[in-house]
């Protein structure tokens, strides 16, 4: 016997056990018996929900009753269980973002706390993750980005699985956060011209990244992962958009930019080394853009010749150059693919026309003697 309506208990397991009304016997048979759960609370919940569905089905007149797939129905009642790596893959499938940072965060966290059901992670697991990154010498800004990646994945999981649970990564404190930050250096115009001229005469495709980055303001992966179909030399344009080899960092990263001056010259030279599909085929391996490898190769040269400055300094320099000619902040954000935080109104409309963008590029272009 069982205290739960329409159930019996056998060997510790509860079964739904109910006589079918006469007018529904032809469809369901005289009795319904279906295993529910060993947990009495779960069994009670499943029994109640199953009864509601069946009674709805039985409310029709004879000949109009449509059968219910009881096994499938019960499986839909039971809460889904997802491991972190599974839900992370689902999250990244739906999010059109650069998936490398969250994948790194998930891999490190799983190595410490295991690949468990997302509902099982605790605050202590999250704190262990932070301590581990601190011991590895990661900058506090990097630790915060890793935390944010995991927090976003778990927020998605809790919403999808309808879990009423506090995110263990919310409001985590990082000791000394921001104290280890430093202001990146920038290139002087003379250094840019010197580097651009050397890149164009070097015969090295990797060095051509300096003028390509310096005169477009792009992130390194955005240029290294360019497909030839993204390049329009006839109209002196490049289209920064996601492809099979690399995603973009944010939605606002998708944009079209002009090629002017050294940027146009460097693109012509770089195309001589392409393979008919990608601009930098040597950094496309297994259909993935290996921007980190390109960064290491380029930075080896830049650090040596420009007193420690790196490829990312070119992007900071580009932003400073636009500021120096009093370019509007929302225009700067549009050009660089930065998410604008200056005003809610910046998210409305189509943004600045290509003619306006080209005008600002002309104002900051580094002149060349060719």
TORKOL-4160 file (C-alpha; in steps of 0.2 Angstrom, whole numbers, padded with zeros to 4 digits, m for minus):
370
<pt num="1" X="0000" Y="0000" Z="0000"/>
<pt num="2" X="0005" Y="0018" Z="m0001"/>
<pt num="3" X="m0001" Y="0035" Z="0006"/>
<pt num="4" X="0001" Y="0043" Z="m0011"/>
<pt num="5" X="m0015" Y="0044" Z="m0021"/>
<pt num="6" X="m0015" Y="0032" Z="m0036"/>
<pt num="7" X="0001" Y="0023" Z="m0031"/>
<pt num="8" X="0007" Y="0007" Z="m0023"/>
<pt num="9" X="0024" Y="0004" Z="m0016"/>
<pt num="10" X="0034" Y="m0012" Z="m0020"/>
<pt num="11" X="0052" Y="m0016" Z="m0014"/>
<pt num="12" X="0054" Y="0003" Z="m0010"/>
<pt num="13" X="0049" Y="0009" Z="m0027"/>
<pt num="14" X="0032" Y="0019" Z="m0030"/>
<pt num="15" X="0021" Y="0014" Z="m0045"/>
<pt num="16" X="0007" Y="0024" Z="m0052"/>
<pt num="17" X="m0008" Y="0012" Z="m0051"/>
<pt num="18" X="m0025" Y="0017" Z="m0057"/>
<pt num="19" X="m0041" Y="0010" Z="m0065"/>
<pt num="20" X="m0045" Y="0017" Z="m0081"/>
<pt num="21" X="m0063" Y="0024" Z="m0084"/>
<pt num="22" X="m0074" Y="0013" Z="m0094"/>
<pt num="23" X="m0076" Y="0025" Z="m0109"/>
<pt num="24" X="m0056" Y="0026" Z="m0110"/>
<pt num="25" X="m0053" Y="0007" Z="m0108"/>
<pt num="26" X="m0052" Y="0004" Z="m0127"/>
<pt num="27" X="m0038" Y="0017" Z="m0128"/>
<pt num="28" X="m0028" Y="0013" Z="m0112"/>
<pt num="29" X="m0034" Y="m0004" Z="m0106"/>
<pt num="30" X="m0042" Y="m0007" Z="m0089"/>
<pt num="31" X="m0027" Y="m0002" Z="m0078"/>
<pt num="32" X="m0012" Y="0009" Z="m0079"/>
<pt num="33" X="0004" Y="0004" Z="m0069"/>
<pt num="34" X="0020" Y="0014" Z="m0072"/>
<pt num="35" X="0036" Y="0015" Z="m0061"/>
<pt num="36" X="0038" Y="0032" Z="m0054"/>
<pt num="37" X="0052" Y="0034" Z="m0041"/>
<pt num="38" X="0060" Y="0028" Z="m0025"/>
<pt num="39" X="0058" Y="0045" Z="m0017"/>
<pt num="40" X="0041" Y="0048" Z="m0010"/>
<pt num="41" X="0041" Y="0067" Z="m0013"/>
<pt num="42" X="0046" Y="0064" Z="m0031"/>
<pt num="43" X="0033" Y="0050" Z="m0033"/>
<pt num="44" X="0019" Y="0061" Z="m0026"/>
<pt num="45" X="0024" Y="0075" Z="m0038"/>
<pt num="46" X="0024" Y="0064" Z="m0053"/>
<pt num="47" X="0008" Y="0055" Z="m0048"/>
<pt num="48" X="m0001" Y="0072" Z="m0047"/>
<pt num="49" X="0005" Y="0079" Z="m0063"/>
<pt num="50" X="0002" Y="0062" Z="m0072"/>
<pt num="51" X="m0016" Y="0062" Z="m0065"/>
<pt num="52" X="m0019" Y="0079" Z="m0072"/>
<pt num="53" X="m0014" Y="0075" Z="m0089"/>
<pt num="54" X="m0023" Y="0058" Z="m0090"/>
<pt num="55" X="m0039" Y="0066" Z="m0083"/>
<pt num="56" X="m0038" Y="0079" Z="m0096"/>
<pt num="57" X="m0036" Y="0065" Z="m0109"/>
<pt num="58" X="m0051" Y="0056" Z="m0102"/>
<pt num="59" X="m0062" Y="0071" Z="m0102"/>
<pt num="60" X="m0066" Y="0068" Z="m0121"/>
<pt num="61" X="m0081" Y="0057" Z="m0127"/>
<pt num="62" X="m0078" Y="0039" Z="m0132"/>
<pt num="63" X="m0070" Y="0039" Z="m0149"/>
<pt num="64" X="m0062" Y="0056" Z="m0147"/>
<pt num="65" X="m0049" Y="0051" Z="m0133"/>
<pt num="66" X="m0031" Y="0052" Z="m0139"/>
<pt num="67" X="m0019" Y="0041" Z="m0130"/>
<pt num="68" X="m0004" Y="0049" Z="m0120"/>
<pt num="69" X="0013" Y="0042" Z="m0121"/>
<pt num="70" X="0015" Y="0039" Z="m0102"/>
<pt num="71" X="0034" Y="0035" Z="m0102"/>
<pt num="72" X="0038" Y="0050" Z="m0112"/>
<pt num="73" X="0027" Y="0061" Z="m0101"/>
<pt num="74" X="0036" Y="0055" Z="m0085"/>
<pt num="75" X="0053" Y="0058" Z="m0093"/>
<pt num="76" X="0048" Y="0076" Z="m0097"/>
<pt num="77" X="0043" Y="0078" Z="m0078"/>
<pt num="78" X="0060" Y="0073" Z="m0072"/>
<pt num="79" X="0072" Y="0087" Z="m0070"/>
<pt num="80" X="0086" Y="0087" Z="m0082"/>
<pt num="81" X="0104" Y="0084" Z="m0077"/>
<pt num="82" X="0118" Y="0092" Z="m0086"/>
<pt num="83" X="0137" Y="0092" Z="m0083"/>
<pt num="84" X="0146" Y="0108" Z="m0084"/>
<pt num="85" X="0155" Y="0104" Z="m0100"/>
<pt num="86" X="0138" Y="0099" Z="m0108"/>
<pt num="87" X="0129" Y="0115" Z="m0103"/>
<pt num="88" X="0145" Y="0125" Z="m0108"/>
<pt num="89" X="0144" Y="0118" Z="m0126"/>
<pt num="90" X="0126" Y="0122" Z="m0127"/>
<pt num="91" X="0129" Y="0140" Z="m0121"/>
<pt num="92" X="0143" Y="0143" Z="m0133"/>
<pt num="93" X="0133" Y="0137" Z="m0147"/>
<pt num="94" X="0119" Y="0150" Z="m0144"/>
<pt num="95" X="0131" Y="0164" Z="m0140"/>
<pt num="96" X="0140" Y="0172" Z="m0155"/>
<pt num="97" X="0156" Y="0176" Z="m0146"/>
<pt num="98" X="0174" Y="0171" Z="m0145"/>
<pt num="99" X="0173" Y="0154" Z="m0136"/>
<pt num="100" X="0192" Y="0153" Z="m0132"/>
<pt num="101" X="0191" Y="0162" Z="m0115"/>
<pt num="102" X="0176" Y="0153" Z="m0108"/>
<pt num="103" X="0183" Y="0136" Z="m0114"/>
<pt num="104" X="0199" Y="0140" Z="m0104"/>
<pt num="105" X="0189" Y="0144" Z="m0089"/>
<pt num="106" X="0179" Y="0129" Z="m0090"/>
<pt num="107" X="0194" Y="0117" Z="m0093"/>
<pt num="108" X="0204" Y="0124" Z="m0078"/>
<pt num="109" X="0188" Y="0124" Z="m0066"/>
<pt num="110" X="0184" Y="0106" Z="m0071"/>
<pt num="111" X="0202" Y="0101" Z="m0068"/>
<pt num="112" X="0200" Y="0107" Z="m0050"/>
<pt num="113" X="0182" Y="0103" Z="m0046"/>
<pt num="114" X="0177" Y="0090" Z="m0058"/>
<pt num="115" X="0165" Y="0089" Z="m0072"/>
<pt num="116" X="0149" Y="0088" Z="m0061"/>
<pt num="117" X="0131" Y="0092" Z="m0063"/>
<pt num="118" X="0129" Y="0111" Z="m0063"/>
<pt num="119" X="0118" Y="0110" Z="m0048"/>
<pt num="120" X="0131" Y="0103" Z="m0037"/>
<pt num="121" X="0145" Y="0116" Z="m0037"/>
<pt num="122" X="0147" Y="0126" Z="m0021"/>
<pt num="123" X="0154" Y="0142" Z="m0016"/>
<pt num="124" X="0170" Y="0133" Z="m0010"/>
<pt num="125" X="0173" Y="0126" Z="m0027"/>
<pt num="126" X="0172" Y="0144" Z="m0034"/>
<pt num="127" X="0184" Y="0150" Z="m0021"/>
<pt num="128" X="0196" Y="0136" Z="m0024"/>
<pt num="129" X="0196" Y="0141" Z="m0043"/>
<pt num="130" X="0201" Y="0159" Z="m0038"/>
<pt num="131" X="0215" Y="0153" Z="m0026"/>
<pt num="132" X="0222" Y="0142" Z="m0040"/>
<pt num="133" X="0222" Y="0156" Z="m0052"/>
<pt num="134" X="0231" Y="0168" Z="m0039"/>
<pt num="135" X="0244" Y="0154" Z="m0036"/>
<pt num="136" X="0247" Y="0153" Z="m0054"/>
<pt num="137" X="0251" Y="0171" Z="m0055"/>
<pt num="138" X="0237" Y="0177" Z="m0066"/>
<pt num="139" X="0233" Y="0195" Z="m0066"/>
<pt num="140" X="0217" Y="0200" Z="m0056"/>
<pt num="141" X="0209" Y="0206" Z="m0072"/>
<pt num="142" X="0212" Y="0189" Z="m0080"/>
<pt num="143" X="0204" Y="0181" Z="m0064"/>
<pt num="144" X="0189" Y="0192" Z="m0065"/>
<pt num="145" X="0186" Y="0188" Z="m0084"/>
<pt num="146" X="0188" Y="0169" Z="m0080"/>
<pt num="147" X="0175" Y="0171" Z="m0066"/>
<pt num="148" X="0163" Y="0181" Z="m0077"/>
<pt num="149" X="0164" Y="0167" Z="m0090"/>
<pt num="150" X="0159" Y="0153" Z="m0078"/>
<pt num="151" X="0146" Y="0164" Z="m0070"/>
<pt num="152" X="0138" Y="0167" Z="m0086"/>
<pt num="153" X="0138" Y="0149" Z="m0091"/>
<pt num="154" X="0130" Y="0144" Z="m0074"/>
<pt num="155" X="0117" Y="0158" Z="m0075"/>
<pt num="156" X="0112" Y="0151" Z="m0092"/>
<pt num="157" X="0111" Y="0133" Z="m0084"/>
<pt num="158" X="0101" Y="0138" Z="m0069"/>
<pt num="159" X="0088" Y="0147" Z="m0081"/>
<pt num="160" X="0087" Y="0133" Z="m0093"/>
<pt num="161" X="0085" Y="0120" Z="m0080"/>
<pt num="162" X="0074" Y="0131" Z="m0069"/>
<pt num="163" X="0085" Y="0129" Z="m0054"/>
<pt num="164" X="0082" Y="0141" Z="m0039"/>
<pt num="165" X="0100" Y="0141" Z="m0034"/>
<pt num="166" X="0113" Y="0155" Z="m0030"/>
<pt num="167" X="0127" Y="0156" Z="m0043"/>
<pt num="168" X="0143" Y="0151" Z="m0033"/>
<pt num="169" X="0153" Y="0164" Z="m0044"/>
<pt num="170" X="0143" Y="0179" Z="m0040"/>
<pt num="171" X="0151" Y="0193" Z="m0030"/>
<pt num="172" X="0167" Y="0184" Z="m0027"/>
<pt num="173" X="0181" Y="0195" Z="m0020"/>
<pt num="174" X="0198" Y="0195" Z="m0028"/>
<pt num="175" X="0212" Y="0200" Z="m0016"/>
<pt num="176" X="0220" Y="0216" Z="m0022"/>
<pt num="177" X="0209" Y="0217" Z="m0038"/>
<pt num="178" X="0216" Y="0231" Z="m0049"/>
<pt num="179" X="0232" Y="0234" Z="m0039"/>
<pt num="180" X="0242" Y="0224" Z="m0052"/>
<pt num="181" X="0236" Y="0233" Z="m0067"/>
<pt num="182" X="0247" Y="0244" Z="m0078"/>
<pt num="183" X="0244" Y="0256" Z="m0092"/>
<pt num="184" X="0249" Y="0249" Z="m0109"/>
<pt num="185" X="0262" Y="0259" Z="m0119"/>
<pt num="186" X="0258" Y="0267" Z="m0135"/>
<pt num="187" X="0267" Y="0269" Z="m0151"/>
<pt num="188" X="0273" Y="0287" Z="m0157"/>
<pt num="189" X="0269" Y="0291" Z="m0175"/>
<pt num="190" X="0287" Y="0290" Z="m0179"/>
<pt num="191" X="0288" Y="0272" Z="m0172"/>
<pt num="192" X="0273" Y="0268" Z="m0182"/>
<pt num="193" X="0280" Y="0274" Z="m0199"/>
<pt num="194" X="0297" Y="0266" Z="m0195"/>
<pt num="195" X="0288" Y="0249" Z="m0191"/>
<pt num="196" X="0277" Y="0250" Z="m0206"/>
<pt num="197" X="0291" Y="0254" Z="m0218"/>
<pt num="198" X="0301" Y="0239" Z="m0211"/>
<pt num="199" X="0286" Y="0228" Z="m0212"/>
<pt num="200" X="0283" Y="0232" Z="m0231"/>
<pt num="201" X="0301" Y="0229" Z="m0236"/>
<pt num="202" X="0304" Y="0214" Z="m0225"/>
<pt num="203" X="0296" Y="0201" Z="m0236"/>
<pt num="204" X="0289" Y="0194" Z="m0220"/>
<pt num="205" X="0270" Y="0191" Z="m0219"/>
<pt num="206" X="0269" Y="0191" Z="m0200"/>
<pt num="207" X="0277" Y="0208" Z="m0199"/>
<pt num="208" X="0264" Y="0215" Z="m0211"/>
<pt num="209" X="0252" Y="0213" Z="m0196"/>
<pt num="210" X="0259" Y="0228" Z="m0189"/>
<pt num="211" X="0252" Y="0240" Z="m0202"/>
<pt num="212" X="0236" Y="0230" Z="m0204"/>
<pt num="213" X="0233" Y="0231" Z="m0185"/>
<pt num="214" X="0240" Y="0249" Z="m0183"/>
<pt num="215" X="0229" Y="0256" Z="m0197"/>
<pt num="216" X="0213" Y="0247" Z="m0194"/>
<pt num="217" X="0212" Y="0246" Z="m0175"/>
<pt num="218" X="0207" Y="0228" Z="m0176"/>
<pt num="219" X="0210" Y="0214" Z="m0164"/>
<pt num="220" X="0224" Y="0202" Z="m0169"/>
<pt num="221" X="0212" Y="0187" Z="m0172"/>
<pt num="222" X="0200" Y="0198" Z="m0182"/>
<pt num="223" X="0214" Y="0201" Z="m0195"/>
<pt num="224" X="0223" Y="0184" Z="m0194"/>
<pt num="225" X="0206" Y="0175" Z="m0196"/>
<pt num="226" X="0201" Y="0185" Z="m0212"/>
<pt num="227" X="0194" Y="0175" Z="m0226"/>
<pt num="228" X="0198" Y="0182" Z="m0244"/>
<pt num="229" X="0179" Y="0185" Z="m0246"/>
<pt num="230" X="0180" Y="0197" Z="m0231"/>
<pt num="231" X="0193" Y="0208" Z="m0241"/>
<pt num="232" X="0186" Y="0220" Z="m0255"/>
<pt num="233" X="0201" Y="0229" Z="m0262"/>
<pt num="234" X="0191" Y="0236" Z="m0276"/>
<pt num="235" X="0182" Y="0247" Z="m0263"/>
<pt num="236" X="0196" Y="0247" Z="m0251"/>
<pt num="237" X="0186" Y="0238" Z="m0237"/>
<pt num="238" X="0187" Y="0224" Z="m0225"/>
<pt num="239" X="0172" Y="0215" Z="m0217"/>
<pt num="240" X="0175" Y="0210" Z="m0199"/>
<pt num="241" X="0163" Y="0195" Z="m0197"/>
<pt num="242" X="0163" Y="0178" Z="m0189"/>
<pt num="243" X="0168" Y="0163" Z="m0199"/>
<pt num="244" X="0171" Y="0144" Z="m0197"/>
<pt num="245" X="0189" Y="0147" Z="m0190"/>
<pt num="246" X="0185" Y="0161" Z="m0178"/>
<pt num="247" X="0171" Y="0170" Z="m0169"/>
<pt num="248" X="0171" Y="0188" Z="m0164"/>
<pt num="249" X="0173" Y="0194" Z="m0146"/>
<pt num="250" X="0156" Y="0203" Z="m0145"/>
<pt num="251" X="0141" Y="0207" Z="m0157"/>
<pt num="252" X="0147" Y="0224" Z="m0159"/>
<pt num="253" X="0163" Y="0217" Z="m0166"/>
<pt num="254" X="0155" Y="0214" Z="m0183"/>
<pt num="255" X="0159" Y="0229" Z="m0194"/>
<pt num="256" X="0166" Y="0235" Z="m0210"/>
<pt num="257" X="0182" Y="0246" Z="m0210"/>
<pt num="258" X="0191" Y="0256" Z="m0224"/>
<pt num="259" X="0209" Y="0252" Z="m0229"/>
<pt num="260" X="0219" Y="0267" Z="m0231"/>
<pt num="261" X="0237" Y="0271" Z="m0233"/>
<pt num="262" X="0249" Y="0258" Z="m0225"/>
<pt num="263" X="0234" Y="0247" Z="m0221"/>
<pt num="264" X="0230" Y="0246" Z="m0240"/>
<pt num="265" X="0248" Y="0243" Z="m0245"/>
<pt num="266" X="0250" Y="0230" Z="m0232"/>
<pt num="267" X="0235" Y="0221" Z="m0237"/>
<pt num="268" X="0241" Y="0220" Z="m0255"/>
<pt num="269" X="0257" Y="0212" Z="m0249"/>
<pt num="270" X="0248" Y="0200" Z="m0237"/>
<pt num="271" X="0237" Y="0194" Z="m0251"/>
<pt num="272" X="0252" Y="0187" Z="m0260"/>
<pt num="273" X="0255" Y="0174" Z="m0246"/>
<pt num="274" X="0236" Y="0169" Z="m0245"/>
<pt num="275" X="0230" Y="0152" Z="m0250"/>
<pt num="276" X="0214" Y="0157" Z="m0259"/>
<pt num="277" X="0203" Y="0155" Z="m0244"/>
<pt num="278" X="0212" Y="0163" Z="m0229"/>
<pt num="279" X="0223" Y="0178" Z="m0228"/>
<pt num="280" X="0235" Y="0170" Z="m0215"/>
<pt num="281" X="0233" Y="0151" Z="m0219"/>
<pt num="282" X="0249" Y="0147" Z="m0209"/>
<pt num="283" X="0238" Y="0151" Z="m0193"/>
<pt num="284" X="0223" Y="0142" Z="m0198"/>
<pt num="285" X="0225" Y="0124" Z="m0191"/>
<pt num="286" X="0211" Y="0111" Z="m0190"/>
<pt num="287" X="0199" Y="0124" Z="m0196"/>
<pt num="288" X="0203" Y="0135" Z="m0181"/>
<pt num="289" X="0212" Y="0152" Z="m0180"/>
<pt num="290" X="0228" Y="0151" Z="m0170"/>
<pt num="291" X="0229" Y="0169" Z="m0166"/>
<pt num="292" X="0240" Y="0166" Z="m0151"/>
<pt num="293" X="0253" Y="0159" Z="m0162"/>
<pt num="294" X="0253" Y="0174" Z="m0173"/>
<pt num="295" X="0253" Y="0185" Z="m0158"/>
<pt num="296" X="0269" Y="0177" Z="m0151"/>
<pt num="297" X="0278" Y="0178" Z="m0167"/>
<pt num="298" X="0273" Y="0197" Z="m0170"/>
<pt num="299" X="0277" Y="0202" Z="m0152"/>
<pt num="300" X="0294" Y="0194" Z="m0153"/>
<pt num="301" X="0299" Y="0207" Z="m0166"/>
<pt num="302" X="0289" Y="0222" Z="m0159"/>
<pt num="303" X="0296" Y="0220" Z="m0141"/>
<pt num="304" X="0314" Y="0219" Z="m0148"/>
<pt num="305" X="0312" Y="0234" Z="m0159"/>
<pt num="306" X="0300" Y="0245" Z="m0149"/>
<pt num="307" X="0306" Y="0243" Z="m0131"/>
<pt num="308" X="0293" Y="0231" Z="m0125"/>
<pt num="309" X="0278" Y="0237" Z="m0135"/>
<pt num="310" X="0266" Y="0223" Z="m0141"/>
<pt num="311" X="0253" Y="0220" Z="m0154"/>
<pt num="312" X="0239" Y="0225" Z="m0142"/>
<pt num="313" X="0248" Y="0242" Z="m0139"/>
<pt num="314" X="0243" Y="0245" Z="m0158"/>
<pt num="315" X="0225" Y="0244" Z="m0154"/>
<pt num="316" X="0227" Y="0256" Z="m0139"/>
<pt num="317" X="0237" Y="0268" Z="m0149"/>
<pt num="318" X="0224" Y="0268" Z="m0163"/>
<pt num="319" X="0211" Y="0273" Z="m0150"/>
<pt num="320" X="0222" Y="0287" Z="m0143"/>
<pt num="321" X="0225" Y="0293" Z="m0161"/>
<pt num="322" X="0206" Y="0295" Z="m0164"/>
<pt num="323" X="0204" Y="0304" Z="m0147"/>
<pt num="324" X="0218" Y="0316" Z="m0152"/>
<pt num="325" X="0208" Y="0322" Z="m0167"/>
<pt num="326" X="0193" Y="0323" Z="m0157"/>
<pt num="327" X="0183" Y="0309" Z="m0164"/>
<pt num="328" X="0166" Y="0306" Z="m0156"/>
<pt num="329" X="0167" Y="0292" Z="m0143"/>
<pt num="330" X="0153" Y="0283" Z="m0151"/>
<pt num="331" X="0162" Y="0283" Z="m0167"/>
<pt num="332" X="0178" Y="0277" Z="m0159"/>
<pt num="333" X="0167" Y="0262" Z="m0152"/>
<pt num="334" X="0160" Y="0258" Z="m0169"/>
<pt num="335" X="0177" Y="0258" Z="m0177"/>
<pt num="336" X="0185" Y="0247" Z="m0164"/>
<pt num="337" X="0171" Y="0236" Z="m0162"/>
<pt num="338" X="0170" Y="0241" Z="m0143"/>
<pt num="339" X="0154" Y="0238" Z="m0134"/>
<pt num="340" X="0148" Y="0256" Z="m0131"/>
<pt num="341" X="0144" Y="0261" Z="m0113"/>
<pt num="342" X="0143" Y="0280" Z="m0115"/>
<pt num="343" X="0125" Y="0281" Z="m0119"/>
<pt num="344" X="0110" Y="0269" Z="m0121"/>
<pt num="345" X="0105" Y="0279" Z="m0136"/>
<pt num="346" X="0121" Y="0273" Z="m0145"/>
<pt num="347" X="0112" Y="0256" Z="m0147"/>
<pt num="348" X="0099" Y="0264" Z="m0158"/>
<pt num="349" X="0100" Y="0267" Z="m0177"/>
<pt num="350" X="0112" Y="0260" Z="m0190"/>
<pt num="351" X="0127" Y="0269" Z="m0184"/>
<pt num="352" X="0139" Y="0281" Z="m0194"/>
<pt num="353" X="0140" Y="0279" Z="m0213"/>
<pt num="354" X="0156" Y="0272" Z="m0221"/>
<pt num="355" X="0159" Y="0289" Z="m0228"/>
<pt num="356" X="0160" Y="0296" Z="m0210"/>
<pt num="357" X="0171" Y="0282" Z="m0205"/>
<pt num="358" X="0183" Y="0285" Z="m0219"/>
<pt num="359" X="0184" Y="0303" Z="m0215"/>
<pt num="360" X="0191" Y="0299" Z="m0198"/>
<pt num="361" X="0203" Y="0286" Z="m0205"/>
<pt num="362" X="0210" Y="0299" Z="m0216"/>
<pt num="363" X="0213" Y="0311" Z="m0202"/>
<pt num="364" X="0224" Y="0299" Z="m0192"/>
<pt num="365" X="0233" Y="0290" Z="m0207"/>
<pt num="366" X="0251" Y="0289" Z="m0206"/>
<pt num="367" X="0258" Y="0296" Z="m0222"/>
<pt num="368" X="0270" Y="0286" Z="m0233"/>
<pt num="369" X="0282" Y="0291" Z="m0246"/>
<pt num="370" X="0276" Y="0278" Z="m0259"/>
